[in-house]
Amino acid sequence: MASPSSSENAVVEKYDKCLADLIVKSGIGLSVGVIGSVVLFKRRAWPVALSTGVGIGMSYSDCERSFGVPRIPGTRVLPPRPSAALQSLNTTAPPPPPAPAAAAAAANAEKKESK
C-alpha cells in the first residue's frame, strides 16, 4: 500500500519530470539540428544551436507551467474590491488641518508674556 506523498515529494517529482523533459527535448533538438546541418546547411553550427535552444525553451515552458499559477493569455487579474464595511470606515471626516505656524507662534508668545 502506498503511503500518502508529502508536499516535498510532490515538488521533487515535478523537478524529476522537468529534468527528464529537459534531457529528452534538448536531445531531440540536438539530433534535429545535426540532421538539418548535415543535409541542408553544409555542416554549419547554427542549426544545431538553434534547435537545441528551442528544445530547452520548450522544456522550460513546460516546467514553468507545472510549477506556476495557471495563467490564460490575454487576461489579467484584478485586485479585490473593498467591502462595504471598509468603505464605511473610509467615509469618515478627515482630521482638521494643523494650525498655521504664525498662530502657534502668537500663542506661545502670549504664554511667555503672561508668566
ABEGO torsion letter per residue (X at the ends): XBBBBBAAAAAAAAAAAAAAAAAAAAAAAAAAAAAAAAAAAGGBAAAAAAAAAAAAAAAAAAAAAAABBBBBBGBBBBBBBBBAAAAAAAABBBBBBBBBAAAAAAAAAAAAAAX
